Amino acid sequence: MRLSLAFALAALAAAPAAAQVSAIGPFTGNLQESFEGPQVVFTPCLTYPAFGGAATLCTPNGSNCHTTSGWGFICTIFAQSGGKFFASVGGPTEIVFTGNVYTFGGYFGSNSTGGDATFDFYDASNNLISSQVALFPNDCQWRWFGWQSCSTAIRKVVVTGINTTSGGYIDMDGLEAGTTLPGACNPGPQPYCTSGTSTAGCVSVISATAQPSASFSTPCQVNVSAVEGQRTGIIFYGLGALPQPWCSTGGTSFLCVKAPTQRTFAASSGGTAGACDGSLSLNWNAFHAANPGSLGTPFSAGQDVYLQTWFRDPPSCKTTTLSGGLKMTMQ
């Protein structure tokens, strides 16, 4: 009996939300498998290195690996690209990667008595990350299905036919996998918290050109615009966020960075006194090259840092106005 759409949606909803596994469109990964090696007929595993040696591909229920240029049953299916494609003739297909991957996808089809498949994703400790359902009819047509995991690396993918004999007979070709987080998982530095309004009515904006690298290999420039002109200011950072009013009474600024904090270089905002054309900037890598023992070092990938700016504004409470906050994540 064909899997109902309601059941498929329920299965998708049951996938662990924390894993952030989501569907993605066709992509080109740095790992690929198109099954163009020697033909494989009823073996327990692919007889040549899968994904260029980055994975093993086996059928754990027996010697069920099979590659072919064309296969007729309910209908006839031919390779999606190249000369061959793969299917298990009995039981699920198990792909185990030797290292972390964050994206996986390919073209899938069916020429058997049923279509549809489940894709189970596991981490390095063999814990189930997520189960995803792919719906496709048994019409010998290729369809793309792909996923990304933004929080937990994938180390194993198990493909099981839902409506096919013993879970096999899922045709696959043009498989792709990627060992780096896709850009969609990392939207870039994110503003947070509320910027204060200075005496001259300036509402400063803090931003950065890119996420920083833990090894300082990627250029990262922090910029603050719409600062009052001819004011002294400092960009500072910490390792946590703590939005709270800057002054107990009065004022519009918030302290957005949790102590302890690290000050960077004091500088003049330039521009015109009384206008909002001043600016401040920080070369993140240059600061840390000059201050190798500064707060948070050595950084590690995935670590968050929180930045903010204050500048002199004598009529305001505490004689200063603060920008909003900026969250950056080490790559």
ROFI-506004 format. One record per residue: y, z, x of N, C-alpha, C in turn; residue in one letter. Coordinates in steps of 0.1 Angstrom, whole numbers, plus 5000, padded with zeros to 4 digits. Atoms other than C-alpha are relative to their C-alpha. Example, Ala and Ser with C-alpha at 12.3 -4.5 7.8 and 13.67 -1.06 7.14 Angstrom:
% ROFI-506004
498850005009495550785123501250005009A/498950004991498950715137501150084992S/
***
This chain:
% ROFI-506004
498850005009500050005000501250005009M/498850014992503449915014500950124999R/499249894999505650195025501349984991L/498850025008508450254999501350035009S/498849974992512050255011500450144999L/499749865002512550604997499350085011A/500849924990509750735019500549975014F/499550044986511150545050501350085002A/498749924998514650705044499750145002L/500349864998513051045041499550035014A/500549984987511250995073501150005011A/498950014991514450895090500850135000L/499249875002516251205076499350125006A/500749894994513451425089500050005015A/499950014985514051315125500950115005A/499149894995515551605146501449955002P/498650044999519251575142500650025014A/499449974988520051735175499849895011A/500350104990518551445194500949895000A/499150115001521151205182499449875002Q/500650134999518750915181500549924988V/499450085011520450635162499749855003S/500450144999519750265156501249925007A/499050084993521650005178499549864999I/500350155000521849625179499449955013G/500650064988520449395205500850035012P/499449974987521249495241499249945011F/500850034988520249395276499950125009T/500249894992518749685295499849965014G/500450024986518149725332498550005002N/501550014999514449745324499649914988L/500450105009512749465306498549975001Q/501450045000509249365295499849894990E/500250125009508449015280498549955001S/501450025000504649015288499649865005F/500350134994504648705310499050005011E/501049994989502048835334498749934996G/501350065003498348735334499650044986P/500449975013496848725299499050135000Q/500849885002495349065288499249994988V/500950015012492349065265499150135000V/500849885003490949405252499950095012F/500049904989491949635280500750134995T/499449875004492950005277501550005003P/498550004996496349935295500349865004C/499550124994498449645305499549995014L/500650014987496849515337500949975011T/498950024990500149465355501150104997Y/499049905003503049705359501049964989P/499150035011505049735327501450035004A/498649984997508849715328500349995015F/499850014985508649605365499550125008G/500549884993506749925374500650124996G/499349885005509050165355499250064989A/500749945012506450235328498549965001A/501350055003502850215318499949974985T/500250045014501750055285498650004997L/501449995003498450155270499850024985C/500549975013496450185238499050125001T/500949884998495050545239498850014992P/501249995009492550485211498949915005N/501150094995490550235232500649885007G/499650124993490649895249500549904990S/499450075011493049745225501249915004N/498850084996495749575246499649855000C/500350145002496049205239501349935001H/498850094999498648945250499549854997T/500450145005498648585236501349924998T/498850095003500948285231500149984985S/500050025015500048265194498850074993G/501149925007498048455168500149974985W/500150025014496948355134499150104993G/500849915009495748585106500549984986F/499450035013497748615074500949885001I/499150124996500148365091499949995015C/500150024986500648245126501350045007T/498849954993503148415150499949955014I/499950044986504248275184500950085007F/499149914992506048435213501449994996A/498650005003509548535206500949935010Q/499550074989510548415240499049995011S/501050014990508648295270498749954994G/501350055004504948225267499050094993G/501049905006503248545255500750124994K/499649875006503648855234498950095000F/501049904999501749175230499750064986F/500349925012499949365202498750085004A/501349924999497349645200499149954988S/501050045010494249535181499450124993V/500549885007493549895171500650125005G/499349884996495550215172501449985005G/498650014996499050285184500149955014P/499650034987500750155215500950115006T/499249894994502050415240500649955013E/499250044988504750335265500650125007I/499649884993505350605291500849955012V/499150044990508350565314499950105012F/500149914988508350705350501350085002T/498749945000512050805346500650014987G/499349995012514550875320500649874995N/499350115007515650615295500850054988V/499149955012518350645268500149894989Y/500050105010517950315250498749935001T/501350085001514850125238500149914988F/500150095011514349825217499349875003G/500750134998512849485213499849934986G/500350085012511549225188498650044995Y/501349965006508749325164499749924988F/500450085012506749145138498550044997G/501449985004503349135120499549874994S/500750115006500848875112498750054993N/501249945005498249115098500250034985S/500049975015497649265063501250084996T/498849925003500749485065501050005011G/498949994990504049535083500450155001G/499449874998506249835091499350085011D/500549924989505950075120500850135002A/499349884996506850425132500249995015T/499749994986508450475166500350155003F/499949864996507950825180500550015014D/499349994987510250925209499750145005F/500349874994509251205233500850025013Y/499249974987511051375262499050025011D/500849994988509751455297498950114998A/500949905002507951765284499049974988S/500850055011506151565257500350064987N/499549965012508251715230500549894991N/499550115009508951495200501550014998L/498550005002512651395200500349964986I/499750065013512651185169498949904995S/500850115005510550965146500849914992S/499250105006512050645134499149904993Q/500850105008510750395108500749865001V/499550145000511150015112499349934988A/500550075011510649815080500049855002L/500050144999509549455083498749954993F/501250055007507149235062499149935010P/500950074992504049065075500149854998N/499750155002505648715076500149925013D/500050064987505248635113501449965005C/498750024995508948655119500450125009Q/499549904991510548845147501350074995W/498849935004513049115140500450115011R/499549904990515149335164500050144994W/499849855003514849715163500350075013F/499649934988516549935188500650134997G/499449865002517650295193500650055013W/499549934989519650515216499950154998Q/500049855000519350885224501250055009S/498849964992522651035234499950145006C/500049864995521551395241498750035008S/501349974993517851395253499449875005T/500650124994516351145277498649974994A/501350055005513350935264499149985012I/501050034989510150935285498849934994R/501250065006507550815260500449944986K/499950065013507550575230498749974995V/501250035006504650555206500249924988V/499850095011504550255182498750004992V/501249995009502150295152500349914988T/499950075012501650045125499750084988G/500149915012502050215091499049944990I/500850065010500249965069498949905006N/500950094993497949795095498750085004T/501349944997494349865105500150095011T/500049894990494150195124501350015008S/498749984993497850175133500349905010G/499850114991497549865154500749884994G/499550135005498549505150501549994998Y/498550025000502249545156500449915012I/499650094990503449245175501350045006D/498749964994506149305201500349905012M/499650094989508049095226501550035004D/498649994996511349095245500550155000G/499649865000511349475251501150035010L/498949964991514449635266500150155001E/499749854998515249985280501150025010A/498849974991518250135297499950145005G/500149874994518350425321501350075001T/498749945000522050505316500450024986T/499449985013523850645286500849894996L/499150115004525350365266501450054997P/498649975002529050355261500350074987G/499849945013528750445225499750154999A/500349854999527450795235501150075007C/498949944992530550855256501349944996N/498850065005533750785237501250015009P/498949984991535950885266500750134998G/499349885002538351175271500550024986P/499749975014539051345238501250104998Q/499049905002542351505227499650104990P/500349895010542151835208501250095000Y/499049905001544452115198501449944997C/498750055005548152085188501150015010T/498950004990551051985210501250074994S/498849945005554152195207501249905000G/498850085001557552055198501150065008T/499049944991560252105224501350024993S/498649985005563852205219500749874996T/499450145002564851835221499149924990A/500850075009562151745196498949915006G/501050084993559651605221498650064997C/501449965002555951615212499149925010V/500750074989554051535244498649964997S/501450055002550751345246499349995013V/500850004988548051405272498849914998I/501150105001545451135280499549985014S/500550034987543251015308499449865000A/500450144999542250665320498549994999T/501550015000538450745322499450145001A/500749874997535951025322499850025015Q/500149984986535751185356498650005005P/501450004994532751155379499850135008S/500349874993531151475392500049985015A/499950034986531051305426501349945004S/498750054998534651185423500049855004F/500250144996533450825426500749904990S/499450085011535250695394501550045000T/498549975001539150675393500250074987P/499649935012540550925368501450055001C/498649974999544250945362500450074987Q/499549925011545651215338501449974998V/498650035003548851115321500650084988N/499349935010551351305300501349934997V/498850075004553951115281500850084990S/499149945010556851205258500450155004A/499549874995557851505280501550005000V/498549994999561451625279500449965014E/499550054987563351455307500650115009G/499549914990564251635339499650144999Q/500649875001561951925334498850015011R/501149974991559452085359498850034991T/501349985007555852075346498850015009G/501349984993552352155356498949964991I/501250025007549052015345499050105005I/501049904996546352285345498749974992F/501350025007542652295335499250135001Y/501049895000539852535327498649944996G/501450045003536152525318499650034986L/500249975014536552625282501249984991G/498950025009538652575251500350134992A/499749885007540552855234501449984993L/498750025007543252735209500650134994P/499449885005545653025202501549985002Q/498550024999549453055196500450055014P/499549974987551353055228500950125000W/499149885002553853315215499550084988C/500449925011553153605192500849984988S/499150045011556153515171500849885004T/499250114997558053195169499349905009G/500550104991557452875189498949924993G/501050105006555152575181498949975009T/501150034990552952565212498850084998S/501349934999549352665215499449995014F/500750004987547452765246498649954996L/501250075004544452535244498850015010C/501049984989542552625276499750145002V/500549864998540452935281500150045015K/499949954986541053145312498550025005A/499050024989540353135341500549855000P/499550145000542552825346500449975015T/499650054986543452615377501349924998Q/498750085000547052495382499849895010R/499950114991547652165398501449995006T/498750014994550852035415501150014990F/498750005008554252115400500749875003A/499350124998556351805395501149994990A/499050025010559451685378499649894990S/500350105010559151485346500849885001S/499250124999561851245356500749984986G/499450035013563551065327501450054999G/498649975003566751165310500050144994T/499949875005567751525303500449994985A/499850005015567551595265499349894993G/500850115006565451285259498550025002A/501449984999561751245255499349895008C/500550114992561250985282499450055013D/500649954988559851215308498449995000G/501450014999556251205321499550085012S/500749934989553751385343498649935002L/501350064998550551265359499350075011S/500949934990547651385380498949915004L/501250074995545251195402498950105002N/501049895000542151405394499250005013W/500850014988540151285424500850055013N/499249964988543051325449500350155000A/499849855000543751685437498850075005F/501249934995540151785443499749975014H/500250034986540051605476500950105009A/499149914993543051825487499750144998A/500349865004541652135470498550014997N/501550015003537852125475499450134994P/500649875006537352495464500650034987G/499349975013539252465431499050034989S/500849955011537952595398499049894996L/501050095006534652445387499249925010G/500850074990533552285420498950085006T/500350145003531052155426499749974986P/500350045013530951985393498649944998F/501350075003527751855376500249914988S/500050095011527151575352499850074987A/500149945013527651675316500950124998G/499149895001530051955324501349964994Q/498750035006533251975303501150075007D/498849944995536652045316501149984989V/499050005010539752115294501450015007Y/498750014993543252015305501250024990L/498849985008546752095292501249995010Q/498850014992550352065304501150104994T/498849935004553352305303501249955008W/498750034993556952225311501150094996F/498849915003560152425313500849954988R/499250035012562052445281500750144996D/499449865001564452755284500250054986P/499749945013565452785247498750044993P/501249985007561752795236499550145004S/500649874996559653115236499349995013C/500550004986558453205271500549895008K/499250104993560852935282499249885004T/500850114997558152675281499549934987T/500750075011556552415258498749945005T/501350054995552952305260499549874992L/500650125006551151975253498850054992S/501349975006547951955233499050005011G/501049994990544651975251499249875001G/500850114997542351715266498650045005L/501449974995538551745269499549885008K/500750114992536851545297498650055003M/501449974997533151535304499649935013T/500550054987531751485339498949904999M/501050105001529751175344499150015013Q/
***
